[in-house]
């Protein structure tokens, strides 16, 4: 077909499409807004799933129009979206229920049933069903399914159906928290039986990068894509973001520092965490992607005025390590790198001033990052080499330098490491590049290396040990 690939990112608030050449250069991009989910008390979070396809269609059309004749060279595309968002569709692939979003938490009863019915399986594969899992949401939708509902779909499945013109398989990444056992390669049938979900409602599951089908003549007319363009299975937005940072080979890890702290990597073996804080996606090549998401992160600075951040960053760099230890959690409860429903923020000592207090927050998040790295290593997934990083927090050079010093290893700030690029890498693996590893080597931009401050390492090490001691004292570790 050609050598261009497209990545589709369906986020909560918008759709973004990027087209890349084999070297990773961005040759076209477009975005469209999506309606905000309807959220209300009781954990409700729903979105009109019928808005997804028009937004994707229009983004693809804008990109192909900008490329002109060159659009005929788009060889493949893949779609990534939020984890655990599900909807029921009819025989035409049109949604017949609202989409229950990744943060809809009304299915608590279904989650309890699922946890009990599949207890042995969950212990074996390291997954813990919750009200926030796609599995519980599928059960909730199925309990009151319209007569015309024929299939439970994740967001990419709806788009794949429209592109190919028939039902497509879901990928093992989006299916992971929806009741799919990636170790055995099967749906947890005993759990769905206990929940009263018919097997016919569940889609086929394939590994990411698998060819799901080809763009139909009708979809080609609507989008400008060439007929026959491959539609390949994607991964969740978190996994795609990891790939976009170049963390695709065993031992490579990435921290995404946004509102929360997310750490993900690649390991040879499935990581089983008895505490349930770590879970693992299946890598397209058969290895594993362990990781977790903390409640602490960039939210630690949510009360700091944006105009003040730069000056505080500079002052914190000049000041050096703080004299206090700060766990800057907003709200209550932690989920990674430790599980503690009653966790709350704490400060050990009295900050000297505003700069000292600010610096202690940056260090506190870095301590959580190091604890996460060490926890994964204990479970059999050690990080090797530099720590890649992306997200809003990675834009702070001061914070990256602190993190490098706490980790005592270089931190590499990755540029343009978004979900759409990760989806494009998945599209490229097997189409314009032989595999995912070589696609990432060719297409992921080179990052900026931030080295540790050797003079600060001893003081930060002492503060980190005080941090660990306090967690143990509070019985959170």
Kinemage of the C-alpha trace (Angstrom):
@kinemage 1
@onewidth
@group {chain A} dominant
@subgroup {mainchain}
@vectorlist {calphas} color= white
{ca unk a 1} P 0.000 0.000 0.000
{ca unk a 2} L 2.393 2.672 1.209
{ca unk a 3} L 4.570 3.817 4.087
{ca unk a 4} L 2.386 6.174 6.098
{ca unk a 5} L 0.525 5.127 9.245
{ca unk a 6} L -2.262 6.759 11.236
{ca unk a 7} L -2.836 6.686 14.977
{ca unk a 8} L -6.288 7.437 16.415
{ca unk a 9} L -6.592 8.566 20.037
{ca unk a 10} L -10.123 8.657 21.476
{ca unk a 11} L -9.832 10.443 24.802
{ca unk a 12} L -12.580 11.577 27.151
{ca unk a 13} L -12.885 15.099 25.777
{ca unk a 14} L -11.622 14.804 22.205
{ca unk a 15} L -10.463 12.684 19.307
{ca unk a 16} L -7.023 13.183 17.828
{ca unk a 17} L -5.620 11.629 14.646
{ca unk a 18} L -1.965 11.770 13.611
{ca unk a 19} L -0.379 10.505 10.411
{ca unk a 20} L 3.339 9.662 10.531
{ca unk a 21} L 5.938 8.592 8.000
{ca unk a 22} L 8.333 5.646 8.644
{ca unk a 23} L 10.831 7.914 10.426
{ca unk a 24} L 8.148 9.115 12.834
{ca unk a 25} L 7.794 12.564 11.291
{ca unk a 26} L 4.296 13.990 11.722
{ca unk a 27} L 2.806 14.687 8.288
{ca unk a 28} L -0.827 15.453 9.214
{ca unk a 29} L -2.928 15.877 12.345
{ca unk a 30} L -6.491 16.800 13.285
{ca unk a 31} L -8.676 16.854 16.375
{ca unk a 32} L -12.363 17.139 17.214
{ca unk a 33} L -14.117 17.647 20.560
{ca unk a 34} L -16.366 15.065 22.178
{ca unk a 35} L -19.259 15.832 24.524
{ca unk a 36} L -18.300 15.790 28.160
{ca unk a 37} L -19.494 12.661 29.975
{ca unk a 38} L -22.663 13.010 32.009
{ca unk a 39} L -21.508 12.619 35.590
{ca unk a 40} L -23.656 12.620 38.715
{ca unk a 41} L -23.713 11.366 42.262
{ca unk a 42} L -23.555 7.637 42.798
{ca unk a 43} L -20.606 7.165 40.434
{ca unk a 44} L -22.417 7.703 37.143
{ca unk a 45} L -20.248 8.588 34.124
{ca unk a 46} L -21.787 8.139 30.664
{ca unk a 47} L -21.041 9.429 27.182
{ca unk a 48} L -22.983 9.360 23.932
{ca unk a 49} L -21.028 6.717 22.005
{ca unk a 50} L -22.697 7.714 18.725
{ca unk a 51} L -20.430 10.791 18.705
{ca unk a 52} L -17.208 8.775 18.450
{ca unk a 53} L -17.380 7.728 14.803
{ca unk a 54} L -18.324 11.149 13.342
{ca unk a 55} L -15.415 12.719 15.218
{ca unk a 56} L -12.959 10.061 14.006
{ca unk a 57} L -14.361 10.200 10.465
{ca unk a 58} L -13.953 13.975 10.292
{ca unk a 59} L -10.423 13.885 11.713
{ca unk a 60} L -9.383 11.266 9.182
{ca unk a 61} L -11.007 13.293 6.409
{ca unk a 62} L -9.134 16.431 7.432
{ca unk a 63} L -5.830 14.571 7.456
{ca unk a 64} L -6.321 12.888 4.098
{ca unk a 65} L -7.470 16.173 2.540
{ca unk a 66} L -4.305 17.871 3.796
{ca unk a 67} L -2.163 15.059 2.395
{ca unk a 68} L -3.861 15.063 -1.004
{ca unk a 69} L -2.596 12.306 -3.285
{ca unk a 70} L -0.118 11.287 -0.631
{ca unk a 71} L -3.009 9.922 1.460
{ca unk a 72} L -3.052 6.876 -0.821
{ca unk a 73} L 0.160 5.880 0.951
{ca unk a 74} L -1.531 5.300 4.339
{ca unk a 75} L -0.830 1.621 4.838
{ca unk a 76} L -2.385 1.038 8.254
{ca unk a 77} L -4.040 2.622 11.275
{ca unk a 78} L -4.746 1.639 14.865
{ca unk a 79} L -7.067 3.028 17.529
{ca unk a 80} L -6.357 3.608 21.221
{ca unk a 81} L -8.856 4.751 23.828
{ca unk a 82} L -9.606 4.908 27.534
{ca unk a 83} L -9.396 1.626 29.434
{ca unk a 84} L -12.641 -0.058 30.415
{ca unk a 85} L -15.111 2.154 28.536
{ca unk a 86} L -17.834 -0.145 27.142
{ca unk a 87} L -21.081 0.080 25.178
{ca unk a 88} L -23.626 -2.325 23.659
{ca unk a 89} L -24.207 -2.151 19.901
{ca unk a 90} L -26.737 -3.544 17.433
{ca unk a 91} L -26.149 -5.668 14.330
{ca unk a 92} L -25.070 -2.573 12.401
{ca unk a 93} L -22.461 -1.639 14.993
{ca unk a 94} L -24.486 1.339 16.232
{ca unk a 95} L -24.572 2.000 19.995
{ca unk a 96} L -27.885 1.136 21.657
{ca unk a 97} L -26.845 2.145 25.188
{ca unk a 98} L -24.839 5.020 26.594
{ca unk a 99} L -21.143 4.256 26.905
{ca unk a 100} L -20.216 3.546 30.522
{ca unk a 101} L -16.962 5.429 30.914
{ca unk a 102} L -13.731 4.304 32.562
{ca unk a 103} L -14.671 6.202 35.739
{ca unk a 104} L -18.277 4.966 36.056
{ca unk a 105} L -18.368 3.191 39.439
{ca unk a 106} L -21.987 2.112 39.862
{ca unk a 107} L -21.346 -1.591 39.314
{ca unk a 108} L -20.098 -2.377 42.812
{ca unk a 109} L -22.396 -5.371 43.306
{ca unk a 110} L -21.371 -6.859 39.968
{ca unk a 111} L -17.700 -6.400 40.891
{ca unk a 112} L -18.163 -8.314 44.144
{ca unk a 113} L -19.827 -11.194 42.306
{ca unk a 114} L -17.022 -11.212 39.754
{ca unk a 115} L -14.337 -11.208 42.438
{ca unk a 116} L -15.900 -14.206 44.207
{ca unk a 117} L -16.736 -16.234 41.107
{ca unk a 118} L -13.257 -15.904 39.633
{ca unk a 119} L -11.142 -15.740 42.789
{ca unk a 120} L -8.728 -18.479 41.706
{ca unk a 121} L -8.326 -17.032 38.233
{ca unk a 122} L -7.721 -13.484 39.497
{ca unk a 123} L -5.099 -14.694 41.960
{ca unk a 124} L -3.335 -16.505 39.142
{ca unk a 125} L -3.256 -13.602 36.688
{ca unk a 126} L -2.919 -10.701 39.118
{ca unk a 127} L -6.121 -8.832 38.282
{ca unk a 128} L -8.611 -7.629 40.885
{ca unk a 129} L -12.138 -6.809 39.607
{ca unk a 130} L -13.592 -3.574 40.931
{ca unk a 131} L -16.506 -1.247 40.292
{ca unk a 132} L -14.083 0.622 38.041
{ca unk a 133} L -13.410 -2.341 35.728
{ca unk a 134} L -14.913 -2.923 32.314
{ca unk a 135} L -16.019 -6.378 33.483
{ca unk a 136} L -18.417 -4.907 36.042
{ca unk a 137} L -19.734 -2.391 33.513
{ca unk a 138} L -20.430 -5.080 30.893
{ca unk a 139} L -22.436 -6.986 33.498
{ca unk a 140} L -24.376 -3.854 34.394
{ca unk a 141} L -25.208 -3.155 30.750
{ca unk a 142} L -26.137 -6.786 30.093
{ca unk a 143} L -28.565 -6.851 33.024
{ca unk a 144} L -30.812 -4.393 31.229
{ca unk a 145} L -29.766 -4.876 27.606
{ca unk a 146} L -32.110 -3.720 24.826
{ca unk a 147} L -33.435 -6.476 22.579
{ca unk a 148} L -31.410 -5.151 19.645
{ca unk a 149} L -28.068 -5.393 21.511
{ca unk a 150} L -25.814 -8.047 19.969
{ca unk a 151} L -22.285 -7.244 21.161
{ca unk a 152} L -20.376 -5.533 23.966
{ca unk a 153} L -17.753 -3.247 22.473
{ca unk a 154} L -14.837 -1.196 23.706
{ca unk a 155} L -14.357 2.166 22.046
{ca unk a 156} L -11.878 0.995 19.341
{ca unk a 157} L -14.207 -1.870 18.382
{ca unk a 158} L -16.958 0.587 17.448
{ca unk a 159} L -14.558 2.504 15.192
{ca unk a 160} L -13.067 -0.662 13.707
{ca unk a 161} L -16.557 -1.882 12.761
{ca unk a 162} L -17.267 1.397 10.933
{ca unk a 163} L -13.952 1.276 9.086
{ca unk a 164} L -14.108 -2.372 8.058
{ca unk a 165} L -17.875 -2.694 7.619
{ca unk a 166} L -18.319 -5.709 9.901
{ca unk a 167} L -17.685 -6.699 13.524
{ca unk a 168} L -13.997 -6.743 14.485
{ca unk a 169} L -12.133 -8.429 17.322
{ca unk a 170} L -11.216 -6.455 20.412
{ca unk a 171} L -7.589 -6.276 21.537
{ca unk a 172} L -6.293 -7.972 24.674
{ca unk a 173} L -5.244 -4.622 26.144
{ca unk a 174} L -8.694 -3.012 26.171
{ca unk a 175} L -10.189 -6.383 27.185
{ca unk a 176} L -7.835 -6.919 30.143
{ca unk a 177} L -10.048 -5.302 32.784
{ca unk a 178} L -13.198 -6.492 31.052
{ca unk a 179} L -12.808 -10.095 32.148
{ca unk a 180} L -10.249 -11.378 29.640
{ca unk a 181} L -7.582 -13.769 30.922
{ca unk a 182} L -4.495 -12.838 28.906
{ca unk a 183} L -2.525 -15.752 30.383
{ca unk a 184} L -4.969 -18.463 29.309
{ca unk a 185} L -6.133 -16.527 26.234
{ca unk a 186} L -9.823 -16.729 27.092
{ca unk a 187} L -12.699 -14.848 28.655
{ca unk a 188} L -13.363 -15.720 32.307
{ca unk a 189} L -16.426 -17.775 31.401
{ca unk a 190} L -17.219 -18.856 34.971
{ca unk a 191} L -17.411 -15.196 35.980
{ca unk a 192} L -19.699 -14.182 33.136
{ca unk a 193} L -21.904 -17.188 33.865
{ca unk a 194} L -22.205 -16.043 37.481
{ca unk a 195} L -23.088 -12.550 36.286
{ca unk a 196} L -25.659 -13.814 33.763
{ca unk a 197} L -23.794 -12.374 30.777
{ca unk a 198} L -24.303 -14.512 27.639
{ca unk a 199} L -21.117 -15.575 25.873
{ca unk a 200} L -22.540 -14.316 22.572
{ca unk a 201} L -22.249 -10.768 23.885
{ca unk a 202} L -18.446 -11.010 24.141
{ca unk a 203} L -16.204 -10.288 21.148
{ca unk a 204} L -13.279 -12.293 19.854
{ca unk a 205} L -9.962 -11.150 21.346
{ca unk a 206} L -6.619 -10.762 19.532
{ca unk a 207} L -3.204 -9.368 20.379
{ca unk a 208} L -2.413 -5.720 19.628
{ca unk a 209} L -1.053 -5.077 16.103
{ca unk a 210} L -3.159 -7.960 14.673
{ca unk a 211} L -4.846 -7.063 11.378
{ca unk a 212} L -8.571 -6.722 12.112
{ca unk a 213} L -9.584 -6.082 8.524
{ca unk a 214} L -9.256 -3.564 5.712
{ca unk a 215} L -10.920 -0.203 5.141
{ca unk a 216} L -14.081 -0.732 3.103
{ca unk a 217} L -15.087 1.235 0.017
{ca unk a 218} L -17.802 3.016 2.003
{ca unk a 219} L -15.436 4.023 4.802
{ca unk a 220} L -12.836 5.084 2.250
{ca unk a 221} L -15.345 7.435 0.643
{ca unk a 222} L -16.206 8.960 4.024
{ca unk a 223} L -12.626 9.348 5.316
{ca unk a 224} L -10.360 9.630 2.297
{ca unk a 225} L -8.409 6.570 3.419
{ca unk a 226} L -7.387 4.168 0.656
{ca unk a 227} L -9.529 1.078 0.188
{ca unk a 228} L -7.648 -1.850 1.677
{ca unk a 229} L -5.770 0.196 4.295
{ca unk a 230} L -5.127 -2.200 7.200
{ca unk a 231} L -6.976 -1.662 10.459
{ca unk a 232} L -4.757 -3.064 13.205
{ca unk a 233} L -5.597 -3.774 16.841
{ca unk a 234} L -4.510 -1.035 19.227
{ca unk a 235} L -3.981 -0.773 22.993
{ca unk a 236} L -5.339 1.346 25.824
{ca unk a 237} L -4.275 4.976 26.033
{ca unk a 238} L -1.943 4.241 28.950
{ca unk a 239} L -0.140 1.489 27.045
{ca unk a 240} L 0.011 3.551 23.863
{ca unk a 241} L 1.541 6.420 25.810
{ca unk a 242} L 4.166 4.046 27.164
{ca unk a 243} L 5.051 2.878 23.662
{ca unk a 244} L 5.270 6.470 22.434
{ca unk a 245} L 8.015 7.021 25.014
{ca unk a 246} L 9.987 4.157 23.466
{ca unk a 247} L 9.506 1.736 26.386
{ca unk a 248} L 8.911 -1.341 24.251
{ca unk a 249} L 11.752 -3.731 25.156
{ca unk a 250} L 12.360 -5.723 28.358
{ca unk a 251} L 13.731 -3.550 31.173
{ca unk a 252} L 12.562 -0.255 29.697
{ca unk a 253} L 10.256 1.795 31.939
{ca unk a 254} L 8.414 5.094 31.701
{ca unk a 255} L 6.805 7.396 34.235
{ca unk a 256} L 3.933 9.566 33.050
{ca unk a 257} L 3.659 12.425 35.508
{ca unk a 258} L 0.303 14.072 34.969
{ca unk a 259} L -2.355 14.660 37.599
{ca unk a 260} L -1.362 11.225 38.875
{ca unk a 261} L 1.869 9.240 38.715
{ca unk a 262} L 1.728 6.295 36.303
{ca unk a 263} L 4.679 3.935 35.995
{ca unk a 264} L 4.783 1.202 33.345
{ca unk a 265} L 7.476 -1.019 31.901
{ca unk a 266} L 8.312 -4.229 30.062
{ca unk a 267} L 9.169 -7.554 31.711
{ca unk a 268} L 9.799 -11.095 30.502
{ca unk a 269} L 7.487 -12.665 33.055
{ca unk a 270} L 3.982 -11.881 34.211
{ca unk a 271} L 4.166 -9.851 37.421
{ca unk a 272} L 1.887 -11.142 40.170
{ca unk a 273} L 1.368 -8.701 43.011
{ca unk a 274} L -0.299 -10.274 46.084
{ca unk a 275} L -1.381 -6.801 47.191
{ca unk a 276} L -3.109 -6.098 43.872
{ca unk a 277} L -1.420 -2.727 43.269
{ca unk a 278} L 0.351 -3.874 40.082
{ca unk a 279} L -1.326 -5.261 36.969
{ca unk a 280} L 0.125 -6.390 33.636
{ca unk a 281} L -0.989 -5.945 30.042
{ca unk a 282} L 0.145 -8.390 27.367
{ca unk a 283} L 2.814 -7.004 25.030
{ca unk a 284} L 2.158 -7.604 21.309
{ca unk a 285} L 5.279 -9.788 21.226
{ca unk a 286} L 4.194 -11.990 24.131
{ca unk a 287} L 6.098 -10.409 27.034
{ca unk a 288} L 4.370 -8.277 29.677
{ca unk a 289} L 3.719 -4.631 30.497
{ca unk a 290} L 3.500 -4.342 34.311
{ca unk a 291} L 2.697 -1.103 36.064
{ca unk a 292} L 0.299 0.879 38.143
{ca unk a 293} L -1.220 4.297 38.736
{ca unk a 294} L -0.832 6.277 41.949
{ca unk a 295} L -3.181 8.862 43.404
{ca unk a 296} L -0.249 11.154 44.127
{ca unk a 297} L 1.324 13.100 41.258
{ca unk a 298} L 1.028 16.479 39.616
{ca unk a 299} L -2.093 17.087 41.690
{ca unk a 300} L 0.349 17.838 44.519
{ca unk a 301} L 0.836 21.244 42.878
{ca unk a 302} L -2.829 21.911 42.116
{ca unk a 303} L -2.959 24.814 44.577
{ca unk a 304} L 0.131 26.514 43.117
{ca unk a 305} L -0.586 29.364 40.715
{ca unk a 306} L 0.692 28.559 37.217
{ca unk a 307} L 2.452 31.927 37.013
{ca unk a 308} L 4.395 31.053 40.176
{ca unk a 309} L 5.605 27.620 39.089
{ca unk a 310} L 8.634 28.753 37.097
{ca unk a 311} L 9.995 30.988 39.844
{ca unk a 312} L 9.426 28.278 42.460
{ca unk a 313} L 11.145 25.720 40.227
{ca unk a 314} L 14.187 27.962 39.908
{ca unk a 315} L 14.267 28.708 43.608
{ca unk a 316} L 13.872 25.014 44.503
{ca unk a 317} L 16.818 24.157 42.271
{ca unk a 318} L 19.018 26.773 43.937
{ca unk a 319} L 17.902 25.748 47.432
{ca unk a 320} L 18.762 22.061 47.167
{ca unk a 321} L 17.221 19.172 49.138
{ca unk a 322} L 14.453 20.029 51.576
{ca unk a 323} L 14.839 19.588 55.281
{ca unk a 324} L 11.395 17.998 55.595
{ca unk a 325} L 9.733 14.886 54.185
{ca unk a 326} L 6.412 15.469 52.441
{ca unk a 327} L 3.861 12.944 51.145
{ca unk a 328} L 1.694 15.384 49.125
{ca unk a 329} L -1.432 13.285 48.584
{ca unk a 330} L -4.607 15.148 47.664
{ca unk a 331} L -7.681 13.554 49.170
{ca unk a 332} L -7.672 10.151 50.836
{ca unk a 333} L -6.494 6.721 49.764
{ca unk a 334} L -3.562 5.356 47.759
{ca unk a 335} L -3.528 2.563 45.157
{ca unk a 336} L 0.105 2.414 43.956
{ca unk a 337} L 2.893 1.669 44.779
{ca unk a 338} L 1.067 0.583 47.933
{ca unk a 339} L -2.609 0.039 48.730
{ca unk a 340} L -3.953 2.034 51.683
{ca unk a 341} L -7.565 3.186 51.639
{ca unk a 342} L -6.978 5.460 54.611
{ca unk a 343} L -3.763 7.062 53.363
{ca unk a 344} L -3.499 10.825 53.865
{ca unk a 345} L -0.825 13.415 53.237
{ca unk a 346} L 1.825 14.062 55.874
{ca unk a 347} L 4.812 16.335 56.463
{ca unk a 348} L 7.693 15.334 58.745
{ca unk a 349} L 9.289 18.482 60.098
{ca unk a 350} L 8.605 22.185 59.644
{ca unk a 351} L 9.390 23.746 56.227
{ca unk a 352} L 11.723 26.714 56.446
{ca unk a 353} L 9.673 28.744 53.973
{ca unk a 354} L 7.508 28.569 50.864
{ca unk a 355} L 10.384 27.355 48.667
{ca unk a 356} L 11.344 24.611 51.102
{ca unk a 357} L 7.738 23.416 51.290
{ca unk a 358} L 7.398 23.447 47.479
{ca unk a 359} L 10.647 21.556 47.030
{ca unk a 360} L 9.500 18.951 49.580
{ca unk a 361} L 6.408 18.251 47.466
{ca unk a 362} L 8.513 17.596 44.373
{ca unk a 363} L 10.722 15.261 46.379
{ca unk a 364} L 7.715 13.454 47.877
{ca unk a 365} L 6.353 12.501 44.464
{ca unk a 366} L 9.854 11.386 43.448
{ca unk a 367} L 9.989 9.164 46.556
{ca unk a 368} L 6.744 7.483 45.423
{ca unk a 369} L 8.254 6.959 41.973
{ca unk a 370} L 11.343 5.296 43.463
{ca unk a 371} L 9.218 3.108 45.723
{ca unk a 372} L 7.233 2.013 42.653
{ca unk a 373} L 10.441 1.137 40.781
{ca unk a 374} L 11.721 -0.841 43.758
{ca unk a 375} L 8.398 -2.616 44.254
{ca unk a 376} L 8.321 -3.762 40.643
{ca unk a 377} L 11.914 -4.974 40.902
{ca unk a 378} L 10.977 -7.014 43.998
{ca unk a 379} L 8.149 -8.600 42.005
{ca unk a 380} L 10.524 -9.607 39.212
{ca unk a 381} L 10.368 -6.640 36.834
{ca unk a 382} L 13.549 -4.585 37.284
{ca unk a 383} L 14.022 -1.313 35.415
{ca unk a 384} L 17.225 -1.048 33.409
{ca unk a 385} L 18.952 2.097 32.206
{ca unk a 386} L 17.403 5.563 32.191
{ca unk a 387} L 13.830 6.253 33.284
{ca unk a 388} L 11.801 7.698 30.424
{ca unk a 389} L 9.234 10.312 31.353
{ca unk a 390} L 6.344 12.246 29.837
{ca unk a 391} L 3.318 14.208 30.997
{ca unk a 392} L 2.925 17.727 32.310
{ca unk a 393} L 5.307 17.158 35.217
{ca unk a 394} L 8.080 16.179 32.819
{ca unk a 395} L 8.116 19.742 31.474
{ca unk a 396} L 9.722 20.849 34.747
{ca unk a 397} L 13.499 20.480 34.427
{ca unk a 398} L 13.836 21.056 38.170
{ca unk a 399} L 11.455 18.202 38.961
{ca unk a 400} L 13.171 15.855 36.501
{ca unk a 401} L 16.547 16.628 38.084
{ca unk a 402} L 15.149 15.902 41.555
{ca unk a 403} L 13.636 12.652 40.317
{ca unk a 404} L 16.919 11.631 38.662
{ca unk a 405} L 18.759 12.301 41.934
{ca unk a 406} L 16.210 10.336 44.001
{ca unk a 407} L 16.326 7.431 41.541
{ca unk a 408} L 20.102 7.842 41.144
{ca unk a 409} L 19.749 7.245 37.430
{ca unk a 410} L 19.215 9.497 34.384
{ca unk a 411} L 15.702 10.629 33.522
{ca unk a 412} L 14.933 11.085 29.829
{ca unk a 413} L 12.284 13.644 28.938
{ca unk a 414} L 10.413 12.364 25.880
{ca unk a 415} L 9.034 14.813 23.338
{ca unk a 416} L 5.594 14.489 21.727
{ca unk a 417} L 4.955 11.166 23.471
{ca unk a 418} L 1.189 11.119 23.065
{ca unk a 419} L -1.360 8.361 22.677
{ca unk a 420} L -1.847 9.037 18.959
{ca unk a 421} L 1.852 8.396 18.290
{ca unk a 422} L 1.627 5.171 20.300
{ca unk a 423} L -1.340 4.071 18.188
{ca unk a 424} L 0.646 4.913 15.042
{ca unk a 425} L 3.493 2.694 16.286
{ca unk a 426} L 1.049 -0.190 16.691
{ca unk a 427} L -0.186 0.431 13.149
{ca unk a 428} L 3.401 0.471 11.869
{ca unk a 429} L 4.397 -2.817 13.539
{ca unk a 430} L 4.077 -5.389 10.778
{ca unk a 431} L 3.077 -2.946 8.078
{ca unk a 432} L 5.870 -0.405 7.470
{ca unk a 433} L 8.257 -1.873 10.084
{ca unk a 434} L 8.907 -5.569 10.851
{ca unk a 435} L 7.886 -5.360 14.521
{ca unk a 436} L 7.099 -2.986 17.371
{ca unk a 437} L 10.679 -2.756 18.616
{ca unk a 438} L 11.991 -1.579 15.261
{ca unk a 439} L 9.001 0.700 14.749
{ca unk a 440} L 9.778 2.440 18.052
{ca unk a 441} L 13.506 2.667 17.247
{ca unk a 442} L 12.691 4.412 13.982
{ca unk a 443} L 9.737 6.568 14.975
{ca unk a 444} L 10.087 7.654 18.625
{ca unk a 445} L 11.853 11.039 18.939
{ca unk a 446} L 15.092 11.224 20.889
{ca unk a 447} L 14.593 12.463 24.428
{ca unk a 448} L 16.503 14.944 26.560
{ca unk a 449} L 18.710 13.290 29.193
{ca unk a 450} L 18.622 14.786 32.695
{ca unk a 451} L 21.427 13.527 34.951
{ca unk a 452} L 21.303 13.194 38.756
{ca unk a 453} L 22.878 15.902 40.901
{ca unk a 454} L 25.567 13.804 42.598
{ca unk a 455} L 25.965 16.262 45.471
{ca unk a 456} L 22.262 15.967 46.371
{ca unk a 457} L 21.983 12.173 46.299
{ca unk a 458} L 23.067 11.497 49.927
{ca unk a 459} L 20.602 13.988 51.462
{ca unk a 460} L 17.762 12.720 49.278
{ca unk a 461} L 18.640 9.130 50.184
{ca unk a 462} L 18.338 9.997 53.869
{ca unk a 463} L 14.951 11.657 53.313
{ca unk a 464} L 13.746 8.676 51.286
{ca unk a 465} L 14.613 6.315 54.137
{ca unk a 466} L 12.661 8.563 56.535
{ca unk a 467} L 9.763 8.428 54.070
{ca unk a 468} L 9.813 4.604 54.035
{ca unk a 469} L 10.047 4.436 57.815
{ca unk a 470} L 6.978 6.641 58.159
{ca unk a 471} L 4.983 4.504 55.710
{ca unk a 472} L 5.855 1.423 57.772
{ca unk a 473} L 4.995 3.206 60.989
{ca unk a 474} L 1.549 3.967 59.564
{ca unk a 475} L 1.203 0.328 58.400
{ca unk a 476} L 0.845 1.389 54.770
{ca unk a 477} L 3.788 -0.802 53.769
